[in-house]
Amino acid sequence: MAKVGVVLSGCGVYDGSEIHEAVITLLALDRQGVEAVCMAPDIDQMHVVNHLSGEEAAGESRNVLVESARIARGNIRDIATVKAADIDALIFPGGFGAAKNLCDFAVKGADCDVNPEVARLIREIVAAKKPLAAICIAPAMVAKVLGGEHLATQLTIGNDADTAAAVNTMGVTHVDCPCSSFVIDRENKIVSTPAYMLAGGIAEAAEGIEKTVKALVELL
């Protein structure tokens, strides 16, 4: 059975993984007959957000790996222990955690830094010519890594002009895309979809994510 790494960034849209996107990804992978290998960095979140009020919870601290374990039902690895040789493909669900914890795009935009272990695994996967997918805002993080490697590729975050401009600035090509579809770079084996960057509900997000997972698996 093929193994697909799923990189989580916490638990909750405002400070971690977007839970709908993460669960839809895991379900779609299972339906495709592949094994999901959940992972996350063992680091503190940038901050904690009260998801009821939408306000930052001052003085609180949470660990990305511990919080991600909630989504993975405890079956999760520290990304630092995962090598490209351990998996056949890699996928990043979205949520602000991808732009706050896996990198700091939410704060620095195109000048962001990517978590070293996340960047390492992306580079290893691409160097091994294994498929990679990114959902929602996560393609911006992938763009930072691949643009720095001078790898010409295409990605989408939907159609937000400012975010698309930042993606282009980082050295890759942004392609506008509806949430019901995906963008695929067959040469570099990279797939992306907007999901909740555009989706008005879970069914709309699921349509693009399910297509993305199917395309990812077909690239194996």
Disulfide bonds with the S-S distance in Angstrom:
none
